[in-house]
Amino acid sequence: MKALGTHIVCELSGCDPVALSDLDGVQNMMIAAARIAHATILESSFHRFEPQGVSGTVILAESHLSIHTWPEKKYAAMDFYTCGDHTDPWLACLHAAKVLSAKRMLTTEFKRGIEAKNGTFTHVVTATEAKDRQRTA
Amino acid sequence: MKALGTHIVCELSGCDPVALSDLDGVQNMMIAAARIAHATILESSFHRFEPQGVSGTVILAESHLSIHTWPEKKYAAMDFYTCGDHTDPWLACLHAAKVLSAKRMLTTEFKRGIEAKNGTFTHVVTATEAKDRQRTA
């Protein structure tokens, strides 16, 4: 099954609320995550909400990474979506979980852009997993 | 089941390749899609690849929308992720399918940010559907 890309939909729980509120810290973490995944960064955009919370995306030559944080809930909703055999979005995901000190992460992995013989494209969920961070990073 | 947000992972097939290559057109479509979904736009970033293809994200006060296009395959991989009861990411999704003249769309809908009693957050897939555009837009 040849897919154009892999997309990880990720919920991080029990994160450090200070890290989740730190605009520069979150942006630096995401840029590092993209590099760790062997992706090429085209542009990053991050915003801090009042009184708290950060949202941002990193557009890659190989798709994108995104994050939305709720410091008051110690929660971050993240996406790691990369194309090409040279990238590994799991490396970005594990880096984010580590930097944010997540206690638990839930991930659903998709393979996207699977071409059928009739020229239509599909995606499939390959796995959903909940893990303690100690086991994953 | 109270969730913070709804995220639609979407593959659009049989799209108009000219529309998929048009940087300004794709960006305008995405900004319109965000408004149609009743979301508040914070920033949009779009890139055109050579020889073809467009990638971009719209960061919302309520999460984000994203698109990556492969005009040579008449294919777009899109995400519509919004939070709050006032938004409806399906309105954005249907708008995109219409503007890009998609012949077929495959969607998987997530509810994200579901808080368990122990304070951890989960997501669930609520539905996966493949539809002809004529039936959906």
Chai-1 contact restraints between the chains, C-beta under 6 A:
chainA,res_idxA,chainB,res_idxB,connection_type,confidence,min_distance_angstrom,max_distance_angstrom,comment,restraint_id
A,E11,B,F121,contact,1.0,0.0,6.0,A-B,restraint_1
A,E11,B,H123,contact,1.0,0.0,6.0,A-B,restraint_2
A,S13,B,T120,contact,1.0,0.0,6.0,A-B,restraint_3
A,S13,B,F121,contact,1.0,0.0,6.0,A-B,restraint_4
A,L42,B,H47,contact,1.0,0.0,6.0,A-B,restraint_5
A,E43,B,S45,contact,1.0,0.0,6.0,A-B,restraint_6
A,S45,B,E43,contact,1.0,0.0,6.0,A-B,restraint_7
A,S45,B,S45,contact,1.0,0.0,6.0,A-B,restraint_8
A,S45,B,I59,contact,1.0,0.0,6.0,A-B,restraint_9
A,H47,B,L42,contact,1.0,0.0,6.0,A-B,restraint_10
A,S55,B,I59,contact,1.0,0.0,6.0,A-B,restraint_11
A,T57,B,T57,contact,1.0,0.0,6.0,A-B,restraint_12
A,T57,B,I59,contact,1.0,0.0,6.0,A-B,restraint_13
A,T57,B,H64,contact,1.0,0.0,6.0,A-B,restraint_14
A,I59,B,S45,contact,1.0,0.0,6.0,A-B,restraint_15
A,I59,B,S55,contact,1.0,0.0,6.0,A-B,restraint_16
A,I59,B,T57,contact,1.0,0.0,6.0,A-B,restraint_17
A,S63,B,H68,contact,1.0,0.0,6.0,A-B,restraint_18
A,H64,B,T57,contact,1.0,0.0,6.0,A-B,restraint_19
A,H64,B,S66,contact,1.0,0.0,6.0,A-B,restraint_20
A,S66,B,H64,contact,1.0,0.0,6.0,A-B,restraint_21
A,H68,B,S63,contact,1.0,0.0,6.0,A-B,restraint_22
A,Y75,B,F121,contact,1.0,0.0,6.0,A-B,restraint_23
A,A77,B,R112,contact,1.0,0.0,6.0,A-B,restraint_24
A,A77,B,G113,contact,1.0,0.0,6.0,A-B,restraint_25
A,R104,B,T120,contact,1.0,0.0,6.0,A-B,restraint_26
A,L106,B,T122,contact,1.0,0.0,6.0,A-B,restraint_27
A,R112,B,A77,contact,1.0,0.0,6.0,A-B,restraint_28
A,G113,B,A77,contact,1.0,0.0,6.0,A-B,restraint_29
A,T120,B,S13,contact,1.0,0.0,6.0,A-B,restraint_30
A,T120,B,R104,contact,1.0,0.0,6.0,A-B,restraint_31
A,F121,B,E11,contact,1.0,0.0,6.0,A-B,restraint_32
A,F121,B,S13,contact,1.0,0.0,6.0,A-B,restraint_33
A,F121,B,Y75,contact,1.0,0.0,6.0,A-B,restraint_34
A,T122,B,L106,contact,1.0,0.0,6.0,A-B,restraint_35
A,H123,B,E11,contact,1.0,0.0,6.0,A-B,restraint_36
